[in-house]
Amino acid sequence: MSGRRVDAKVVLLGQEGVGKSSLVERCAHRRFRPGPYQNTIGAAFVAKVMSVGDQTVTLGIWDTAGSERYEAMSRIYYRGARAAVVCYDLTDSSSFQRAKFWVNELQNCEEVRPGWGGRGGAAEPCRWGRGAGGCAGSAGASLPPLCLPQGCRIYLCGTKSDLLEEDRRKRGVDFHDVQDYADEIKAELFETSSKTGQSVDELFQKVAEDYVHFTAFQVMTEEKGVDLGQRSGAYFYSCCHH
Ligand SMILES: Nc1nc2c(ncn2[C@@H]2O[C@H](COP(=O)(O)OP(=O)(O)OP(=O)(O)O)[C@@H](O)[C@H]2O)c(=O)[nH]1
């Protein structure tokens, strides 16, 4: 792995204890460590090589600390991310409120992005602009409904689904409520278990596939000179989206 270039930065966000580190552990090492819970301090990094068709994509995954003590630091880690996996514990409704907090954070768009290709282009201003009060988000008539940093896509991830298999009454976050919210913010939704592995591979595979497809799409539109501002598909909604 050493020396391999990271293609896409991925950041994991969410309340402490929701299972972000366990998700990374399952994705990267295909294991679950049930031992005593240890808070992440600062952030941890792992690179994961994924295959999408005949292409190889290296995801650089940043596992941030969920403790509010490290909130300011977590903001640094989502800068430049192509994907944000916003986690909540399926058995804990307060963790879903915290997930919404992180989505709002992500929706405060960056003014400058490092080129459409994300592969070292010169900095250029956000194509959608920014109002005096910051990103207008869905309230802005002429702006897209979402403004995310540097074409970042959001993946909502409900964790610990194995606990629901044991006892359905443990569900603290309604699936349909989250699905409605995911539709509203144009996010993907996954319910995972790092313990059993349920949907963990699917989540990171989707992140890699979206990265490849958006990059290919972007190259195509740049070559053909398509005006992204004239299109209405979901891919065009995000500020600085590629
Ligand atoms: N049953 C079950 N427990 C889980 C799962 N994922 C994580 N846990 C447990 O939840 C606790 C917290 O997991 P972590 O992965 O450390 O949580 P975190 O979000 O990284 O926490 P911070 O580092 O504090 O932000 C640990 O005791 C894990 O064993 C899961 O899928 N199922």
The ligand as a Gaussian input file, in Angstrom:
#p B3LYP/6-31G(d) Opt

LIG

0 1
 N      -23.488000      -5.009000      18.159000
 C      -22.710000      -4.171000      17.498000
 N      -21.854000      -3.371000      18.174000
 C      -21.094000      -2.515000      17.454000
 C      -21.161000      -2.446000      16.039000
 N      -20.293000      -1.511000      15.631000
 C      -19.704000      -1.029000      16.730000
 N      -20.182000      -1.623000      17.830000
 C      -19.766000      -1.373000      19.218000
 O      -20.033000      -0.018000      19.529000
 C      -18.979000       0.515000      20.328000
 C      -18.420000       1.758000      19.673000
 O      -17.819000       1.380000      18.434000
 P      -16.702000       2.287000      17.727000
 O      -16.481000       1.707000      16.382000
 O      -15.508000       2.419000      18.607000
 O      -17.442000       3.684000      17.670000
 P      -16.930000       5.068000      17.070000
 O      -18.060000       5.692000      16.355000
 O      -15.669000       4.873000      16.281000
 O      -16.622000       5.895000      18.393000
 P      -15.661000       7.189000      18.550000
 O      -14.293000       6.766000      18.196000
 O      -15.789000       7.562000      19.992000
 O      -16.202000       8.247000      17.673000
 C      -17.961000      -0.597000      20.517000
 O      -18.188000      -1.227000      21.770000
 C      -18.261000      -1.548000      19.388000
 O      -17.929000      -2.887000      19.689000
 C      -22.068000      -3.328000      15.355000
 O      -22.205000      -3.337000      14.122000
 N      -22.818000      -4.143000      16.141000

